[in-house]
Amino acid sequence: MKHMKGEEEVMTSQNKKNKAVVDGLYRAISRGDTGAAAGYLASDLEWWFHGPQNCHHMMKMLTGQASGGGASFRFNPRSVDAIDDELVIVEGWEGVHAYWVHVWKVNQDGLITQFREYFNTWLTVADLRKRPSIPLKMAAAGCSSATSSTLWQSHPRDLAKRSLPGLMLAI
């Protein structure tokens, strides 16, 4: 989680480590080194996917099913954000037809234990924890600002005019 210190943001050391793990994974993927990429992943990786069925590009890369030819999809991260001392969110797009968000959960040992992939889907990550002082009546009445805080949202940039489904990842 980023903590505010004066006007500047200071990232926790755990977040820095987690970003380094995910950066290493993307470097291995860009080299086509599936062996090195596998070294970043837990053997029992939990995998979630939301998007068109023909867009399982990351699965194909990590399992070695992606072709070595030039037609293979390339993940070019445009933003990488670490939040909550265990999540790293990577966002990218290629033109107007491919927008993706990857949410990686990294454990204390530096292994990725969970992967959520959202393809052509806007994503909001909200924290629904740490609210013990909120009266139950407020939560039941739908006071979302009292029961959650947004940790991250998709950055539409040049894709803002596209109509894409939106999802919320609650942590």
Secondary structure, DSSP 8 states (H G I E B T S, - for coil): -EEEETTEEEE-HHHHHHHHHHHHHHHHHHHT-HHHHHTTEEEEEEEEEES-GGG-HHHHHHTT-S-SSTTS-----SEEEEETTTEEEEEEEETTTEEEEEEEEE-TTS-EEEEEEEES-EEEEEE--S-TTS-HHHHHTT-HHHH-EEEEE---GGGTTS---EEEEE-
